Amino acid sequence: MRRPGTPLFLAKSGYRRRRLHDAARLVPVFGVFLLFLPILWAPGETEARDTASDGIYLFGIWAGLIWAAAVLAPRLRQTTQSDPDLERDGRDRG
Amino acid sequence: MPFNILVLSCLTYVAFLFLVAFVAERRSGRGTLDFLRSPLIYTLSLSIYCTAWTFYGAVGYAARSGLEFVTIYLGPTLVFVGWWWVLRKLVRIGRQQRVTSIADLISARFGKSNTLGVIVTIIAVVSATPYIALQLQSVTLSFGVFASDSPDGWSLPDHASTGAWVAAGLALFTILFGTRNLDANEQHHGIVMAIAVEAVVKFAALVAVGVFVVWGLSDGPADISAKIAASPIADWDLQPGRWTGLIFLSAAAVICLPRMFQVMVVENADEQHLARASWAFPAYLFGMSLFILPIAVVGLERLPAGANPDMFLLTLPLSEGQGALAMLAFLGGFSSATSMVIVESIALATMLSNHVVMPVWLWLRPASAQRGDLRWIVLLARRLCIAAVLALGYAYYRMSGGSAALAAIGLIAFAGVAQVLPALLGGIFWRGATRTGAAAGLGVGFAIWAYTLFLPSFGPGAVISAEVFAQGPLGLGWLRPQALFGTTGMDPLIHAVFWSLVLNTAAFLIGSLLTFPDPVERMQGAAFVNAFDDEVQTGPLGWTRGQAEPEALLIMAQRILGDDAALSFFEAEAAAQGKQGYLPDPTPDFVAALERRLAGSVGAATAHAMISQLFGRATVTVEDLLAVANETAQIMEYSARLELQQDELSRSARQLREVNEKLTQLSVQKDSFLSQISHELRTPMTSIRAFSEIMTEADLQPAEVAAYGRIIHEEAIRLTRLLDDLLDLTVLENGSVQLNLEMANLGQMIDRALAASCHIRPERSFDIQRTAGSEEVFLKTDADRLVQVFINLLSNARKYCDARDPVLRIVARQKGGRVMVDFIDNGAGIPKESQAVIFEKFARLSDEARAGGAGLGLAICREVMANLGGTITYLPGQRGAAFRVTLPLRLEKREAAGAA
């Protein structure tokens, strides 16, 4: 029985934690996509002198990846510390 | 800059590193590790990814092909920000299984197969050799830069001899700090600290040169951007194949390189550190590569056309007259080279000794698992392997002549170690991966790598003839080394990486699908793939029980782990089973734990083989197979559980029986003591009564009165002494004893005890062996009480040691704020069944050497030690009677009260 005032989805914190793990898995996927994007620009074939601008793009993406990992890392650490049970979700649950 | 100053600063720097490593080792020995085990140090130690190749070579790479150099750093960045996928699992497995190297991991995953360990070791050694040569080359090259550009005009003595000196120095450093302790899992804190310092130096050097170039030689980032647009590399050519291939290759390498595996998994002190490193290590790489392009561009602009771009980091500051900056850059490059070589040679030496030397040794002398000092052999093997690895690197350096561009050699090594990747990833994510599949994949990958990349790298005509290059072997055009299956248009490196990994993976998958794993392999597979699933981990490895004496296991463990580590491990395991002393029951859990512990020293395959020698073959129980199959065969599981409970019951029954026997023995002893004590009390009483009667009745001569009086007096003293002992024991047991705490020298206390005990059986001459230095410890304790314990132990040794040439060893040691003093004689020792009762009151083992006393000595000792906050225990397995006295270095009043 749901008491009035409590959220409908009981394991809300657990749900957030699992999404956090999904986010951790997705970071490198986004990274691969963004870092392979310059292939489509084919800088060798264009007339423009691309080294400087492409360099800024690459280092920008790089910094973004570091930032994303830095934001996620402490939260992931908390989840693994507080709840050893969660360590088992090598196979995904919901 | 004069040559002497350069050499001098190098030596000073190395001496500083020695000091850092030494201090770190000292601190870790004392157990003050907080700083050493921080995520910061972990992240910095990971920076050995940046070798001299990335330090010097990246600038050259950027000067040759523009932005492509970042691929070498982007791969590791992706792997680390994606740590949740692979690295987290690798580190967890590494800690669970006490993995010593990447070869050990592969061998342990596939049923502790040493064959696989050997294959991975060969791959690692072959691909690391050019890499080590590369580091030697870069150090010599950087020496050469100072030689040629110097106005002082000194010339480099000799490239070869410089390389030899560097290699020998590195070997010495590595052997000194890399083989201090045997257990690879106990980690090399000194070395990790030294490479962390080197990481800071090389980072600072690169950033300093970068800042100088951007704000000193140019007007900030905007100017640099303009300079890039005006430079020869203004427009770079992104080749899709190389871009993806190199990012993939560097990502694979950061996982598989032996040295990266060493610092990332083996030296990892805490899994949580990985979370921090997941962004901090990419940030380090980011900082390392931020200034590469500006340095390359400014170097191309300012230096003469023929200058070697690999050395811009040094030549640019030198040509601008910045000697100090060049010196810093030189030390940065030197750091990168030395830290890489040190860790790489430790990692390779661990692999070589665990997978090649030890198995061969055990095969040649099967009996040495039980006899002979294995610890010494393993350490010696490791030292020789370190020297051999460095010698190989040096030989390659001499042979190759050090001409090729730096980056090319590094990528060849990357491609070589990447061959381990399919087996590694397959092993930790796919239960179906088998030993045969892994061996096939590794073999095929290694062969193709050697044929298409490694051997051709020596040049046409060197190993592979020019004709084969052009026509293929035996005229088979589709087998040309750089155009397999007609793929002529590919870049040679990408061609080799592509084909070797594709065929490697294919062989691995097909081999795994077609073969069937044996039970041990399936269990290991389950344990690795479900590393985060605790249920699988608790499954014991299924050693058939009860066939080996715990004492035999202890002796074997002492050979490998050393006396202290083995004893404390056995003690902890015994305590976990609820037993006192040093000998736990050989339960499957305990034997599995012991095997894992040994694996931390000699690798999984060797540890497994050694325990098999004592224990017979490991059997896989129903329960294990259930864990593997994850099936829910209810009845079988039920019976397995019953079996387990039955074991548990029979174990507790045995323990109860032991306790019961002990109680019965005690009761018998108590009876016999009571009769003895009445006898002891009665004899003096009788004579006192008799003589006092005589003295009251008859007329006696004064001389007779005196004689009788003396007898009465002596008998009264004997009575008092006996009652004193009993009283002492009661006081000690109640804990109402007054301790007189003071500072006292351990050596002097032992001296006092030796002097006081030498009147016992003075006709026997004992050879007393002591270690003078270790006894120079000042203890805060009750010296008189402690000396009383020592006297008792020494007197016992004098009384009961039955050797013809009695020898008594007194060994003092200090560990973690406690002092241990061992008294070990070479007599027959105490039989196992009596070890449990010697510390009980009134216990005396035999009457043959009776020398007074009522069997209260050791009981008093035990109580005294308890009051001093310490313990006294019997040490088994020392080939003689051996007692260990353990007590705190500084006994505080509160502690004493608590202990009492």
Interface residues (C-beta under 8 A of the other chain):
Chain A: H21 A24 R25 V27 P28 V29 G31 V32 L35 F36 P38 I39 W41 A42 P43 G44 T46 A48 R49 D50 T51 A52 D54 G55 L58 F59 W62 A63 L65 I66 W67 A68 A69 A70 L72 A73 P74 L76 R77 T80 Q81 E87 R88 D89 G90
Chain B: G66 L67 V70 L74 T77 L78 V79 F80 V81 G82 W83 W84 W85 K89 S225 I228 A229 S231 I233 A234 D235 W236 D237 L238 Q239 P240 W243 T244 I247 E271 Q272 A275 R276 S278 W279 A280 P282 A283 F286 L290 L293 N530 A531 F532 D533 D534
